[in-house]
Amino acid sequence: MILKSGFLAVALASIMLINTDLASAQSGPAASSKGPPTTEPVPVLVSWIKCSTEGGTCLYPAGTQNVRYGANNKYFTKSIANGAAGNIGCQNQVWSDPIPGILKTCDYTMTKR
């Protein structure tokens, strides 16, 4: 029982020491001389919306940024001027073939609102 109590006392003392060190590091002169915190840009994951399979036509709405054609992380991508609505053929004749022998799709991305 003494061993457990001694162990507990050492563990609590260690936690208190760590908390004290963290508090002094955060409120010390070095922390206050840094100025206000800065914000870093956060990476945004792009969501692709399927609009057609190979051989069809991709109809994309206004606000579309990009349309891509391909499969298995091998795509050709086209930017859409002014984010206008429109359509594009989802075929090798339009895009060329990014991955021969594999069924492809067309997908689009939207602008944030």
C-alpha positions, 0 to 999 in steps of 0.5 A: 500500500505504501508503494502505491501511495508513494507512486501516486504522490510521485505521479501527482507531483510530476503532473503538477510540475508539468502544468506549472512549466506549461503555464509559465511557458505560455505566460512568460516574456517570450510568449507575450513578445510574439504579438497576436496569433497569426492564422495559416491557410487551412487546406481545403479538400476538393470534392468532385461531383460525378456528371457522366460516364465515358461516352456521355455528356457532362452537364455542369451548373453555374459556379463550376470551377473545373471539369475532369475526365479519367479514372484511378487518379489519372485525369485531364482537367479543364478550367471553366471560364467565369464559372458558367454553366455548360456541357462537355463530351465525356469522350476520348475524342474530346479529352484524349485518353488519360488511362487507356483500357479503363472506363472513365468518368467526368466530374466537376468541382463547385466554387465555395458560396 
